[in-house]
Amino acid sequence: MFDFTGKRVLVTGAASGIGDATARQLIAAGAQVVSLDRNEPAAAVAHHRIDLADVGSIDSVVARLDGTFDALFNVAGLPGTAPAEKVMAVNVFGMRHLTEALLERLTPGGSVVVVSSTAGFGWPQRLETIKELLATDTFDEAVAWFADNPQEGNAYNFSKECATVYTMTMGVALHELGLRINAVLPGPVRTPILEDFRKSMGEDTIDGAAILLGRHAEPDEVASAILFLASPGARWINGHPLIVDGGLSGTYLTGLVPLPEI
Ligand SMILES: NC(=O)c1ccc[n+]([C@@H]2O[C@H](COP(=O)([O-])OP(=O)(O)OC[C@H]3O[C@@H](n4cnc5c(N)ncnc54)[C@H](O)[C@@H]3O)[C@@H](O)[C@H]2O)c1
């Protein structure tokens, strides 16, 4: 479907679920995939073990990476069953630190894709707070801000609100560098994390989505949206949160079907 011949692409979270499907599609499209994950991937030409909750681990991996890259796909994530500070560190602070550490290694025309979530749909109600957090300059400052400003509700939702707003606010800055940044916002996808979502968001929320649509998404269906956003056909799409949920958000956000409590 896409041509990534000769392209070098970094994929976090490549060891499982959506990241694994993304790595496989990239390889089939001709790319060299470099995996960054805490676990070994099944598909990639190279792998660096990384802990995205640990800024020292991110910096040492970045220092070991050779050459330039055509894209960075930030797919790794932790569910709301993990401690809140870990969820924020992996899904937001580590993702941001890695992205910004790699900007100068991305080739002109290159692209960043962030995997956020429809669970971050509440960002407009918390925008000022999110902007305050994103105004922190470093990983450690962001950790300290979150310790001083604990948020109501599931940390996963807040982390994805931040990931979506981060992507939207960085579009013009990346344009100035000749790069782009976009996000995909999946609804429920059939991967190992779904069991954790059942525990943290409730079975009714997760299974209700499958009742409306007849099934959950397959990882491949999110992976192809990620590849699209990094492809030349998406060259004027920038700072955009692309919903990839089979139509769920449309029905919820227009009030056609009541929004689940998550
Ligand atoms: N599956 C869903 O229903 C769904 C829905 C919306 C968004 N998402 C998002 O999609 C992304 C991928 O999730 P998935 O469904 O493939 O889940 P998954 O659990 O199958 O994969 C997550 C990957 O992230 C890696 N990871 C976690 N913590 C890490 C850390 N500290 N350092 C390095 N790597 C780490 C894991 O090792 C794993 O390979 C996540 O950001 C998730 O929030 C998933």
The ligand as a Gaussian input file, in Angstrom:
#p B3LYP/6-31G(d) Opt

LIG

0 1
 N       -4.973000      -1.323000      22.203000
 C       -5.848000      -0.318000      22.356000
 O       -7.047000      -0.526000      22.559000
 C       -5.368000       1.106000      22.251000
 C       -6.321000       2.127000      22.090000
 C       -5.900000       3.443000      22.001000
 C       -4.548000       3.746000      22.096000
 N       -3.651000       2.743000      22.272000
 C       -2.226000       3.124000      22.370000
 O       -1.505000       2.402000      21.392000
 C       -0.155000       2.282000      21.815000
 C        0.298000       0.844000      21.632000
 O       -0.477000       0.029000      22.497000
 P       -0.794000      -1.506000      22.204000
 O       -2.239000      -1.636000      22.180000
 O        0.021000      -1.981000      21.068000
 O       -0.303000      -2.141000      23.597000
 P        0.803000      -3.259000      23.923000
 O        0.767000      -3.403000      25.398000
 O        0.570000      -4.446000      23.064000
 O        2.178000      -2.585000      23.479000
 C        2.784000      -1.552000      24.213000
 C        4.280000      -1.565000      23.939000
 O        4.876000      -0.478000      24.653000
 C        6.065000      -0.962000      25.265000
 N        6.376000      -0.188000      26.467000
 C        5.572000      -0.007000      27.542000
 N        6.242000       0.668000      28.500000
 C        7.474000       0.917000      28.004000
 C        8.630000       1.574000      28.532000
 N        8.652000       2.070000      29.780000
 N        9.726000       1.675000      27.760000
 C        9.726000       1.122000      26.511000
 N        8.679000       0.477000      25.966000
 C        7.567000       0.388000      26.703000
 C        5.725000      -2.410000      25.619000
 O        6.910000      -3.184000      25.873000
 C        4.957000      -2.860000      24.406000
 O        5.805000      -3.366000      23.393000
 C       -0.118000       2.782000      23.246000
 O        0.382000       4.110000      23.268000
 C       -1.566000       2.742000      23.665000
 O       -1.853000       3.673000      24.685000
 C       -4.017000       1.442000      22.350000

